[in-house]
Amino acid sequence: MKSTQHLSQTQDLYDLAGRMWHNPSFACSVTTTRGPSYAGTSKVILKCPGIPRLFSILAILAYSTANMFTLWITILLSLCGAVTLLIRRKQHPPLPPGPRRIPIIGNLRDLPSPTQKDWLHWLKHKEQYGPISSVSVLGTHIIILNDAQLAIQLLEKRSAIHSMRPQQNFTDILLARSGWNNVLGARRNPEHVRKTRKHLYQEIGSKKSVSAFDEVQRTEVSHFLLRLLNEPGNLQQHIRKEAGGIVLKIGYGYTIEPHDRDPLVDLADKAMEDFSSALLPATWAVDFIPLLEYLPTWFPGAGFITIARTYNKRQQAFSDIPYEFVKQQMKKKGAFPSFLSNLLQDNPLEHGSEEENIVKWSAGSLYAGGADTTVSSIASFFLAMALFPEVQRKAQHELDAVLGEKQLPQFHDRDNLPYINALVKEVLRWHPVVPMSLAHTSIEDDMCEGYFIPKGSSILANIWAFTHDPAVYHDPMIFKPERFMTSSDGRFPERDPHLLVFGFGRRACPGRTLADANVFLTVAQALATFDVTKPLSKGEAQDMDFDFLPGVISHPAPFDVSIQPRSDGHRELIMSLEEIYPWEKSDAELLPSAQMV
């Protein structure tokens, strides 16, 4: 009798469920068998193909008479299971395709090593999976874009939801003490990003604002030509000195050592190496396993903690020393008008305030974004001139035709030098200085090409792939400025690389106008005065191997070229620059007494 009563209750429950779902397929049959006498219940066999699993569970529970505690615990567990089932049933379109994921670690083994050229590693995905692909590492999704139009669609047109930087524990936690995570490229706070970009755009974001520093650039490029004339074998050192001299003068009003090594340039260059290393994706285990930050330094595998401490010291010095230098010079009324002095003059700041921190690191961001990248571009230019001599001859022919051989090209000549302008574009395209863009992070779910991009995904844009896409750039491995000029047969110029190589959306480089001006003036004046060839031995050009190094900012591997004045007249033209732009005494002795690490 008792069994019949419980069966009736169970059937009533199914009837209710069927009425709720308005679906006759929820009808079910119930069969009972007598269970052990001590259980106080019977075994219920349910055949309900159309009933959701939750109702089946509750039907059994309604029949059970074991005890109320067990009943409610089981109900709670059942509800939790039901919620889990509902979540799992929430259907999303698939993630972009990618290699098979291994349980727990995902695609950890599919990530490039720090010694690999990550842009070539990820380009293989385009052949295997198409223009958009994905990998997952310990629950973090990484979306790889190998098509420029997709990058523009996501990172430019939808920048409101794809402009965050990913959480990187190595920079966000271990380097936070020095403030290195306040450099614009690493900042995550949207309001801080906005203010930093505003400061940078105000001082160097337009042709008009950049023109205020034209004399600085003319001076440093002239000094570069003089150094190159005297010591042509130290090309890389001269390029770094020029780039550092320009950015430190514009950023802080600081004059570098004219001939010897400069302490602030050395410090800044080391800081840039640290910055590039710290931001390398998939390099630091602590980025994937945050608990590692609590390991003692002696623990095997905890070497990154010691590295972080060294980085911290350098970043703190790089931030504080030039900042204090500018403040001291302003007190003495002797400060050269600079990016930082202009901001401090316009915005009196409370010591230790958030606004002071933003202003200080706006200047630091200027160096981080402008110095090392320019070094890479100018080095690539000299390499290309040795490898593609016909391009050099065409450029020199244009310069001679427009200006003659007794004057140097200046900024105001740029509109009359279309081939030189095309050559500058080709320098940017041939080897973009940041081949893989810094990662963007999505703050909302999104869709792209029918694929699901979950909130929190990191998005990597393969800029090198964009600028070497054979569907866009004919013979992409060849250095060919003509591709950016209208041809005699009416062929339109190929896509301007300025649209790709400086980043996208709210993360686009705010100093691109300054960088472009610097590269133009250096390229134009070097071509006007020097011949660059492959290394010579007994007057004969030697074979030349070349390569590019991995890294967030990629440089040509060390190379040798022959650099000589085009003629005795050009030698005299270079030497005359010393009178126009005399060497200045360095400000090194005026730097605050702080340890240069």
N, C-alpha and C positions, 0 to 999 in steps of 0.2 A: 504494500500500500504506500509505504514511504517512498519507494523507488518510483512508483507511478506518479506521485505528487511532484517529485523533483523533475521527472521527465517533462511533466506538464509545464513547469516553470521554464525549463530550457526551451521548450517549443514556443512558449509565449514570447521569450526573448528574441527568438529568430523571427517570429511573426512581426514583432516591433521593428526589428532591423529591416525586414523586407519592406514594411510600410514606409520607413524613413527613406530608403533608397528608391522607392517606387519602381522596383524592378522584380519581375516574377522569377528571374533566374536565381534569386536568393533563397528559394525554397530548399529545404534540406531534409534528410532522413536521419533518424537517430536509432541506434541499436545498443542495447545494454547487455552486459554480462556481469554476474555477481562477483564482487571483489572479496578480499579477505574480510572475515567477520570483525576484526579489530579496527578496520579503517572507517567503518560507519558510512561507507559510500559504495558506489558501483562504478565500474569503468564505462566510460561513454565513448562510443565510436561514432564520429561525426563525418558525414559525407556531404560537404557543402562547397562545391567547386566555385560558386559565385560569391561566397561571403568573404569579406576582408578578414585577414588573420586576427585582427583585434576582436571581432565579434565572436570568433571561434573560441578564443581564450576566455572571454567573459561568459560565454555559455557554459563552459566547463566550471568556471568559478561559481556561477549561480547554482550549479548542481552540488558542489562540494559542501560537506558539513563537518569537516575536520575540526577547525577552530577559527574564531574570528580574527585572531592575530595573524595567523598564516594567510587567511583570506585577504586582509588589507595589505599585507606585505606583498603578496603576489599581485594584487591589483596595481600597486604602485610600480612594481617591476614591469608589469605588463604595459602600463601606460608609458613608461620610459621607453620600452621597446617599440611601442607604437609610434612615439614621437620620432625615434631613430628611423623607423621605416618610412615615415612621412618625409623626413629630411632626405633620405636616400631616393625617395620617389620623385623629389623635386628635380625635374629634368632640365639640364643645361645642354646647349649644343656642345660639341666636343672641343677640347683644347686644340690649338694648332698642332699639326703632326710633328713627330719627333722620334728619336730613338726609344727603344723599349725601356721602360722604367724597372729598376730592381727594387723589391720591397725594402722599405725603410730609407735606404740611401738614395733611391730614385736614380737620377742620371749623374751622380757624382763622378763616376769614371768617364763620363763624356765631356767634362769640362776641359778647356785647354790649360796646359801648364803655364806658369809665368814665363817660361823660355820659348813658348810658341807664339807665332804671330796669330793673335786671336781672330783677326779679320779674315785670314785665309781658312782658319779652322771652321768658323761659322759659315763661310761662303759655301763649304761643302754641303751644308744643309739645303741650300737653294737647289742643288742638283738632285738631292735625295727626296726632299719634302716640299719644295716649292718656295715662293717668296716670303712666306711667313711660317715659322716653325717654333717649337717650344721644347724646353727641358724642365724637369722638376728636380730640385735638390733639397732633401730633408723638409719637404712640404712647401718650399718656395718655388713659385713658377717663374721661369725666365722666358720671355718672348723675344725671338730674334727676327728682325726685319731686314731682308735682303733686297728690298725694292723701295726706291725713293718715294714713289707715290703713296705707298702705305705709310711711310714715315711722316710724310706731310699730312696725310689724312688723320693719323693718330696724334702725333706730337705737335703739329702746327694748328690744325683746324680744331682739334679737341684738347688743346693744351690745358684747359681748365681742369681736366680730370687726369691728365697724364704728365704732370710737371713736378711731382714730388720726387725727392731723391730716396733711394732705398735705405732702410736701416742697416748700417754697417757698424758692427760693434767695435771694430778696431779703431775707426775714426770717431764714432759717436761717443764712445765711453773712454777708451784708453788714451785718446788724444784730446779729449775735451778739456783737460786741465790747462793746456796751452792755448786753447781757443782755435786750434787748427780746423775744427769742424765749422768754423765761422767763415772760412773762405767761400766765396760765392758758389763755386763748383760743388761744394759739399753741404751747403746750408739746406736745412729741411723746413725751418719755420717760414711759412709763406709771407708773413709780414716782414720778417728780416730780409728775405730775398727781395721783396718789393723795394724796401728802403735802400738796400745796397745797390740794386740796379738803377734806382733813381739817382743816387750819388754819382755812379759811373757815367750814366747817360748825360747828366748835367755838365760834367767836365770833359768827357772825351767821346760822347755818343753821336756827335754830328760833325759834318765837315767844318762848320763854323767854329765849334768849340775846339776841335783838333787843330785848326789853323793857328790858334793862339800859341801852339808849341812847335810851329814850323821851324823856327830858328834853332830850337834844341835838336831837331832831327837833322837839319842841314849841318850843324856843328859835328854831331856824332858820326854821321855818314862820311864827312870829310876826314875826320880822324881815322875812321876805318880804312879809307883809301890810303892814307899816309902809312898806317901800320902795315897794310898789305904790300905797299911798295917796298918798305924796308925789310920786312920779314915774310915773304910770300909762303914760306913753309909752315907758318902757324895759322893757317886759315881758320880752323875751328876756334882757336883761342880768340882771334880777332872778332869773329862773328859774335861770340858770347859777350865780349867786352862792349861791342857796339850796342847789342840788344839790352844788356844790363845798364849801360850808361844812359840810354834813352829813357828807359822805364823808371830808373831811380831819379833822374833829373825831373821828369814830368811828375812822377808820383810824390817825391819828397824834396825836390830842389837840391838834391845831393850830387856833387861833382866827384866822379870816380878818379882813381889814380890813373894818370895818362899813360904810363909805360909799365909800371910794376903791377903785381897782383893787388887787387883791391879787397880789403877785408869784408866790406858789405856785399860786394858782388859774390865773393866766395861763399859767404853765409847764405845769401839768397839762393844761389845755385844748389847748395846742399839741401836747403829747405825744399826746393822744387823737386829734387830727386826723392826726398822723403814723401812728399805729397803724391807724386806719381806712383810710388810703391804702395802707399797706404790705400789708394783708391783702386788698385788692381782688383777686379772681381775674381772671386773664387781663389784668393791667395791665402787668406787668413782663416784658419779653422774656427776662430772665435766668432766669425761672422755667421757661422752656421750652428755653433754650439756655444751660446752665451755663457754657460756656466764655467767655461775655461778661463774666464777673466779672474776667477777667484783662486786659481792654482798658485802655489808658491813658486817663486822664480827658479828654484832648484829642481822642480818637477820636470821629468822628461817631456819634451814637447811644449814647454812653457817659455821657450826662448823669445816668443813674440812680445812678452811683457818687458823684457830688457830692451828690445828694439823700440818699443813704444816710449820707454823712458828717455832714450836717446833722442828720438824724434821730438818729444815734448820739450826738451831743453832747447833744441835748435829752433823750433817754431816759436817758443816764447821769446827768444832773442830776436828772431826775424820780425816779430810783431812789435816788440817794445823799443828796440834800439833806434830804428829810423823814426818812429813816432815821437820819441823823446827828443831826437835831434831837431825835428821840425819845431816842436814847442820851444826849445831853447833858442833857436834862431829867430822865432817870432818875438820872444821877449827882448832880444837884442835889436829888434827892428832890422834884422839883416837877412830875413828869409827870402829866398828866391820864390816868386809866385809859382805855386805847384798845386797839384791835385789836392793834397792834404791841407796845405796852408789855406787854400781857398775855402775848403769845407770848415776848417776850424774858425776861420775869420767870420764866416756866415752863421755858424752855429756854436756859440759858447756852450761848452759841455761840462757837466759835473763829473769829477773824477770817479771812475768806477761805475758810471751809469751804463745802462743798456745802449743808449744812443752813442756814447763814446766808443763802446765796443764795436758798434756797427760802422762808425766812421773809420776807426783804426783798421778794421779788417776790410773795409772797402778799398783802402790803399793797398793792403796786402793782396787783395784779389786782383788788383791791377797788375802787380808783378806776376802773380801766379798765372794769370790768363794771357799776359802779353809778352813776357820775356822768353821763356823756353819754347813757346810755339813759334815765335819769330825766328829763333835760332834754327829750328827745324826747316822752316820754309826757305831761308836764305842758303842753308847748307844744301838743300835739294836743288836749288837754282844752280849753284856752282857745279854740282855733280852732273846735272842735265846739260850744261853748256859743254862739258868735256865729252859727254856721250853723243851729243847731237850738234856737231859743229855747224851744220847748215843753218840751224835756227839762230845761232850766235851771229853768223854773217848777215843774215837778213835783218836782225835787230840792229846791228851796227850800221848797216846801210841806211836804215830809216833815221837813226840818230844823226848821222852825218848829213843826210839830205835836209833835215829840218833845222838842225842847229849848227852845222859845220863842225870843225874839229877843234875849235878853240874855246868852246864854252860847254859847261855841264848842264844837263837837263834839270829843270826845277819843277816844282809842283804845278806852276802855271802853264807848263808846256804839255801837260798830260793829255789834254784833249787833242793835241796835234800828233800824238804818237800812238796810233791804233795798234800797231804790231806789238809795241812794248806792253800796252794794256792787255792784249791777248796773251802775251807771254806770262804776265803776272797771274792771269787766270789759270794758265796751264800749270804753273808752279803749284798752285793750290789744288788743282785736280790730280796731277800726276802722282803725288803722294800726300794726301791730307794728313795734317800733323796729328790729328786725333782720329785714327782710322776706325775705331769703334767708339761711338759716342758714349759719354758717361751715362749710366743707367737712369732712365726715368721710371717712376713708380706710379701705378694707377691707384687712385683713391676711390674709384667706383668700378663696379662691373661694367664691361663694355663688350661690344662685338666688332669683329673685323673679318671681312671676307667669309662670313658664315661661321667663324670660329669664336669661341668664348674666351675672353680675357678677364680672369677673376680680379677682384679688388686685391691690391697688394702685390700684383705681379710686377716684376722688373722687366723693362723693355729696353733692348739693346738695338740701336740702329747701326748697321754696318755701312758706315760712310764710304769706306774704301770700295765696297761693292757697288755703291751708287755711282761713284766717279769712274768706275771701270766697267760699267754695264755696256756690253757691245751693242745692245739695242739702242743706246743713247749716244755713245761715243765711239766713233769709227776708229779702229785700231787703238784701243784704250791704253795699251802698254807703250805706245810710241808718244814721245814728247812732241806735240804738234800744235803750236799756237794758232795756226790757220783755222782750226776747228771752230774758233770763236769769232771768225770774221765772215762777212757775206762774200761768197765766192763769185767769180766772174760768170759762172753758169747759173747763178741765182739760188744756189743752195743756202739755206738759212743757217745761222750760227747754231752750234750745239748748246745745250743747257749751261747757263752760267754757274760755275761751281760755288760762287758766293752764296747761292741759295741752299747749299748743302753742307759746306765744310765748317760753318760757324755755329752749327747746332740749330735747334728748332724751338719755336714757340717761346714760352716764358723762360726757357733755359738757353736761348740763343746768346752768343757772346756779345755783351754790350760794348766791348772795345774793338769790334771788328773794323770800324772806320780808321782808328789809329793804326791797327796792325796792317791794314791794306796800304795805308800811306807810307809806312815804314818800309814794307817790302818793295813798293814801287820805286821809291827814291834810291834805295840800295841797289836794286837790279838795274835801273836806268843808268846810274852814275858808274857802276862797275862795268857795264857793257860799253859805256862811252870811253873808258880809259884803259881797260885791260883786255888781253886775249887769254882765254881759259882753254887749255887743251889737256889731253891725256898726259900722264907723266912721260917725260922725255929721258932717253938714254942715248948719248952720243948723237943728239939731234933727231932721233927717231922716236915717234910716239909708241908707247908700250901698250900691250893689252891691259884692260882694266876690268877687274871684277867689282861688283857693287851689290849692296844688300841694304835692307832696312831693319832696324832693331825693333823687337817687341816692346810694348809699354803703352800706358795711357797716352802719353805724348811720344810719338815714334820719330826717331832720327835716322838719317843715313848711317850705316856702319862706317867706321873710320875709312877714309879714302885719300888717295894722293892725286893731286892735279898739278899741272904747271901753270903758273900765273905770271904773266909778263906785261909790262906796258905796251900798248899797241905801237907806239913810236916814241922817238926822243921828244917830240912835241907834246905827246900825252904825258910823258914823264914830267916835263916841266909844268904842265897844267896841274898835275897832282901836287907837285912840290909847292906851287904857288898858294895852295890852300892853307898852308901853315901860317902864312901872313894874314890871311882873311879870318881864319878861325884858329887863333893861337891856343896852345895847350894851357889849360888852367890848373891851378894848384888844387890838389884833392882836398875834400872835406873830411878825410878819414880821421885826422887828429881831433876833429870837433865832435866825433861820435861820443855819446855818453859812455862813461867808463863801465862797461859791462863785458862779461865774458863772451867772446866770440867762439861758439862751439862748432 
